[in-house]
Amino acid sequence: MIAEDLRKLLKAEPFEPLCIGLSDGRAVHVFHPDQVVVSQRHVYVGLARIARSAPLATPRRPGAIAKDWLWVNILHVATVEQLNGGRVRGQRSVRARRGRHNRRL
């Protein structure tokens, strides 16, 4: 996925909640586009919380302040799907690289 493609999906009117699939198998549910920042090489996602039993997700309320964040290299974005089940972007091959930070891929 190219950064510009993800940025267009986040700016779509009306916004449809997304599920960003990562190369390590995790998924991030995006309920509001204001919780995601896309740069040329990274995606920064504000999270409601990080818990082993719950999927990673942004806060559901538009004005909510994120409690934590996730920093992902754009190369690790494997898929983007609408949360209602519709596929937005197909899967692509991804290089696996690990960062030094525990919340960075």
N, C-alpha and C positions, 0 to 999 in steps of 0.2 A: 504494500500500500504506500502510495506517495503521500507526503504530508498535505499537499494541496487537495487531494481527494478526500481525506478525512476532514479537512477544514470545511469543504463544501457541504459535506453531510451534516456537520455541526451547525452550519448557518442556514440550513434548509428551513423554509417556512411552509407549513407549520413543522416544528421539530418533532421527529419521531424518536422515542427512546431507543438507544443502541446497545448492543452487546459487543464489546471489543475482545476478541479472542487473542490470547498471547501465545507465543511459541512454546512456553513451558506448560501449556495446558490450562492455565488460569483464564478466567473471563472477568471483565469489568463491565458492570451495568451502568450506563450513563443515562440518567433520568432528566438532566438539564444541561444544556450546552455550556452554561457559564462556569461549570466545574472542570472544564477541560481546556488546556492551552496547548496548541500545536506549534512547534517550531520546525525548522527544516530537518532536524535530526532526532528530536525527542517529542514525546507526548507526556504532559504533566496532568495528572488527574487528582482532583480533590476527592477524598473518600469520606463517607459517613463514619466508618470505623473499619478496623482490621480485626477480624475474628476468624478463627479456624473453621468454625461451623457455618459461617455465613459467606455468601459470595461477595467479592469486592464490588462496591457500588458507591455512586455519588449520592449526596443527600437528595431526598425527593423534593423538598421545598426549594423553589428558585432562589430565595434570598438567604438560605442557610449557609453557615460557615463550615467549611470542611474541618474535620477533626484530625485527619491525617492526609497524606498524599502518596502518590505512586509516580515514579519517574521511569519511563520506558523508552528505550531506543526505538525509533520508528521501524527498524529492521525486525523487531520482535512482534510487531502487529501482524498477526497471521490472518485474521478474518474480522469483518465487521458485519453484523447482522442486526436487523430490527428486532427488538425484544418481543414483538408479536409473532415472530417466526419467519418473517420474510428475509431472504438473503439479499444483502446490499452489495457485497463484494465477495468474490470467490477466494478460496484459499490459495496461497502462493508459497513457494519454498522460502525458507527463512534460515539465515545463518545463525547458529547458536553461539552466543558469546555471553559470558557472565561478567558482571561488574563487581567492583569491590564493595559497594554499599548494599546492605541487606534489602533495600526496597528498590533497588535499581536492577534492571535486566540488561 
